[in-house]
């Protein structure tokens, strides 16, 4: 039995940062973003963090590859050299991205050793220089796309709202109009990146306060948001919500949020896969191994009858050299039987 596609529509011009999917290393690659776009026609998608050095010094322009169907999509950059970041931002603008986002939130040791990510919250003046250089370079290249910043509420011993306040003031002075705030502070030493996503307590109130004080600034909240009701509650306080690991492990949440916020009919999971089929077959024809796509689909039936079998079939079969679309059909069989 084959899947019959159903039409999907989009209009992302309404409140462009209302719903976003976070940049996630090793996860939000171009295959993942294409899949997420089918689930949520309006969500703003973000790339994995790409270092400015990889683009400018390494010449790895392949990292900018994306599909036109992904838009609106933002390129997240990591770095701390204003000149290098400016060049990388221009490359991103020329590649057609809708936004350039500067990572000031990742706490990993590797990122810190490169002097970028969350450690830059301790150097707000430098972040301001970077943003200003990026904005000026992008404008000089003839692009009007925004340069935005993703940060934490603080790092290490920055325990006062005043620290976030000062950081925000410097971002505004540099021309930032959109700030994405992960509502946890980061510990630069002693915690792993995973622990930094779980152990520091969430402080949504601090992000709400930031929005109240800096009303013209578009404030997007991130961190620990897992349900449609939570999305609604946050949107009563700030301009946008950024979903992270919940959207990856349970991607159908994106479709549910889309339906709840915009009144669209909720597509079936099977219909979403039907729209993915042409992409999968085109990627297979160009030599992409199907495992690079199916790894992002494992959570699609999260909590549904047959979900475990769906994951098992995909996980076990995707590494076979001859695996193709028929593997997806095979994975759907136990779901259909259980329905």
C-alpha positions in Angstrom: 0.0 0.0 0.0 1.4 3.4 -0.9 0.7 6.7 0.8 -1.5 9.3 -0.9 -0.2 12.9 -0.4 -2.4 15.7 0.8 -1.8 19.4 0.1 0.2 21.5 2.6 0.1 25.3 2.5 2.2 28.0 4.2 2.2 31.7 4.9 5.2 32.6 7.0 4.9 36.4 6.8 2.8 36.6 10.0 5.0 37.2 13.0 8.1 35.5 11.5 9.7 34.5 14.9 6.4 33.3 16.5 7.5 29.6 16.3 11.1 28.6 15.7 13.0 25.3 15.7 16.4 25.7 17.5 19.8 25.1 15.9 20.9 21.7 17.2 24.4 20.4 16.5 24.4 17.1 14.6 20.6 17.2 14.3 19.2 20.2 12.3 21.0 19.4 9.0 19.3 20.0 5.7 17.4 16.7 5.7 16.0 17.4 9.2 15.0 20.9 8.2 13.2 19.7 5.1 11.3 17.2 7.2 10.4 19.8 9.8 9.2 22.2 7.1 6.6 19.5 6.0 5.4 19.3 9.6 5.3 23.1 10.1 4.9 25.3 7.0 5.4 28.5 9.1 8.1 27.7 11.6 11.4 29.5 11.3 14.1 26.9 10.9 17.8 27.2 11.9 20.9 25.4 10.7 23.3 23.7 12.9 26.0 26.1 14.1 28.6 26.7 11.4 31.8 28.3 12.4 32.9 31.4 10.5 36.4 29.9 10.2 34.9 26.8 8.4 33.4 29.1 5.8 36.0 31.8 5.4 39.3 30.0 6.1 38.2 26.4 5.4 36.2 27.2 2.3 33.5 24.7 3.2 30.7 26.3 1.3 29.0 23.0 1.1 27.9 23.7 4.7 25.6 26.4 3.3 23.6 24.0 1.1 19.9 24.0 1.7 16.6 23.5 -0.2 14.4 26.4 -1.4 11.6 24.5 0.4 13.2 25.2 3.8 12.4 28.9 3.9 12.2 30.8 6.1 15.6 29.4 7.3 18.3 31.1 9.3 22.1 30.4 9.2 23.6 30.2 12.7 27.3 31.2 12.9 29.8 30.7 15.6 32.9 32.9 16.0 34.3 36.0 17.7 36.4 37.7 15.0 34.3 40.6 13.6 36.1 40.6 10.3 35.7 36.9 9.8 32.1 36.8 10.9 31.3 39.7 8.6 32.7 37.7 5.6 30.8 34.6 6.7 27.6 36.5 7.1 27.9 37.8 3.5 28.4 34.3 2.3 25.2 33.3 4.1 23.3 36.2 2.7 24.5 35.3 -0.8 23.5 31.7 -0.3 19.9 32.9 0.2 19.4 32.6 4.0 16.6 34.7 5.5 18.6 35.5 8.7 22.1 35.3 10.1 22.1 34.3 13.8 25.2 34.6 16.1 25.7 31.9 18.6 26.3 33.3 22.1 24.8 30.4 24.0 26.6 27.1 23.4 28.6 26.1 26.4 30.7 23.2 25.1 34.4 23.0 25.8 35.2 22.9 22.0 33.2 26.1 21.4 34.8 27.8 24.4 38.3 26.9 23.2 37.5 28.8 20.0 36.3 31.8 22.0 32.7 31.8 20.9 29.4 30.5 22.2 28.2 31.2 25.7 31.6 32.5 26.9 31.0 35.6 24.8 28.3 36.7 27.2 31.2 37.8 29.4 32.4 40.0 26.5 29.3 41.9 25.4 31.3 44.7 23.8 33.0 42.2 21.5 29.6 40.7 20.6 28.4 44.2 19.8 31.4 44.7 17.5 30.8 41.4 15.8 27.1 42.1 15.2 27.8 45.6 13.9 30.4 44.3 11.5 28.1 41.5 10.3 25.1 43.9 9.8 27.3 46.5 7.9 28.8 43.8 5.6 25.4 42.2 4.8 23.9 45.6 4.0 26.9 46.6 1.9 26.4 43.4 -0.1 22.9 44.5 -0.9 20.9 42.3 1.5 18.3 43.5 4.1 18.3 40.2 6.1 18.5 40.6 9.9 21.5 39.7 12.0 20.2 38.2 15.3 21.7 36.8 18.5 20.9 33.7 20.5 22.2 33.8 24.1 21.6 32.5 27.6 20.2 34.5 30.6 23.8 34.5 32.0 26.9 32.4 32.5 28.7 31.2 35.7 28.3 33.8 38.4 26.2 36.2 36.4 23.2 35.7 38.6 21.6 39.2 38.3 19.0 40.4 35.8 21.3 43.4 35.5 23.9 41.3 33.6 21.3 40.3 31.0 20.0 43.8 30.9 23.5 45.3 30.1 24.1 42.6 27.5 20.8 43.4 25.8 21.5 47.2 25.9 24.7 46.5 24.0 22.9 44.3 21.5 20.4 47.1 20.8 23.2 49.6 20.4 24.7 47.3 17.8 21.5 47.2 15.9 20.0 43.9 17.0 16.2 43.8 16.7 15.7 40.1 17.5 17.1 38.3 20.6 16.6 34.6 21.2 17.1 33.8 24.9 17.6 30.3 26.3 16.1 30.8 29.8 18.9 29.0 31.6 22.3 30.3 32.5 25.3 28.2 31.4 28.2 26.9 33.6 31.3 27.1 31.5 33.2 24.7 33.7 32.0 21.5 35.5 28.9 20.8 33.4 28.6 19.0 30.0 26.5 20.6 27.2 23.8 18.0 28.0 23.9 18.9 31.7 23.8 22.6 30.8 20.5 21.9 29.1 19.0 20.3 32.2 20.7 21.3 35.5 20.7 25.1 35.6 17.1 26.0 36.5 14.8 27.6 34.0 13.9 31.3 34.7 11.2 32.2 32.2 10.4 35.3 34.4 13.7 36.8 33.6 13.0 36.6 29.9 9.5 38.0 30.4 11.0 40.9 32.3 13.4 41.6 29.4 10.5 41.8 27.0 8.6 44.2 29.3 11.6 46.5 29.6 12.7 46.4 26.0 9.3 46.3 24.3 10.4 47.2 20.7 12.9 44.2 20.8 11.6 41.0 19.4 12.2 38.5 22.2 12.1 34.7 21.5 12.1 32.3 24.4 13.9 28.9 24.4 14.4 26.1 26.8 12.3 23.3 28.2 9.2 23.9 26.1 7.5 20.7 25.3 3.7 21.2 24.8 1.2 23.2 22.8 -0.1 24.7 26.0 3.3 25.9 27.1 3.8 27.5 23.7 0.6 29.4 24.1 1.5 30.5 27.6 4.8 31.9 26.5 3.4 33.7 23.6 1.2 35.7 26.0 4.5 37.1 27.4 7.0 37.3 24.5 7.1 37.5 20.7 8.2 34.0 19.9 8.9 30.5 21.1 11.9 28.4 20.0 11.4 24.6 20.3 14.5 22.5 20.7 14.8 18.8 21.6 11.1 18.3 22.1 10.6 19.1 18.4 13.4 16.7 17.4 12.4 13.7 19.6 8.6 14.2 19.0 8.5 16.1 15.6 4.7 15.8 15.3 4.6 18.4 18.0 5.5 20.9 15.3 2.4 20.0 13.3 0.3 20.2 16.5 1.6 23.7 17.3 1.0 24.8 13.7 -2.6 23.6 13.9 -3.2 25.2 17.3 -1.8 28.6 16.5 -2.9 29.0 12.9 -6.1 26.9 12.7 -4.7 24.7 10.0 -6.0 21.1 9.6 -3.7 18.7 11.3 -2.0 16.5 8.7 -1.7 12.8 9.4 1.8 11.5 10.0 1.4 9.3 7.0 0.5 12.3 4.8 3.7 14.1 5.9 5.8 11.1 4.9 4.0 11.1 1.5 5.3 14.7 0.9 8.7 13.6 2.0 8.9 10.8 -0.6 10.0 12.9 -3.7 12.7 14.5 -1.6 14.0 11.0 -0.4 14.0 9.6 -3.9 15.8 12.7 -5.3 18.4 12.4 -2.6 18.9 8.7 -3.2 19.4 9.5 -6.9 22.2 11.9 -6.0 23.9 9.3 -3.9 22.7 10.2 -0.4 22.4 7.2 1.9 18.9 6.9 3.3 20.2 6.6 6.9 21.1 10.3 6.7 17.4 11.1 6.3 15.6 8.3 8.3 17.5 9.1 11.5 15.5 12.3 11.7 12.2 10.4 11.4 12.5 8.0 14.3 10.3 10.0 16.6 7.5 10.7 14.2 5.2 8.1 15.8 6.3 8.9 19.4 3.6 7.7 21.8 1.5 6.0 19.0 0.7 2.3 18.6 3.4 0.7 16.6 6.0 3.4 17.3 8.6 1.0 18.6 8.4 -1.2 15.5 8.5 1.8 13.2 11.8 2.9 14.9 13.3 -0.6 14.9 12.6 -1.2 11.2 14.2 2.2 10.2 17.1 1.8 12.5 18.0 -1.8 11.4 17.3 -1.3 7.7 18.7 2.1 7.0 22.3 1.0 7.0 21.8 -1.5 4.2 23.3 -0.3 1.0 20.2 -1.2 -1.0 17.8 0.5 1.3 15.3 2.9 -0.4 11.8 4.2 -0.1 10.5 0.7 0.4 12.1 0.8 3.8 9.7 3.5 4.8 6.7 1.5 3.6 8.0 -1.5 5.6 8.3 0.6 8.7 4.7 1.9 8.3 3.3 -1.6 8.1 3.2 -2.2 11.9 1.8 1.3 12.5 -1.0 0.6 10.1 -1.7 -2.7 11.7 -1.8 -1.2 15.2 -4.0 1.7 14.1 
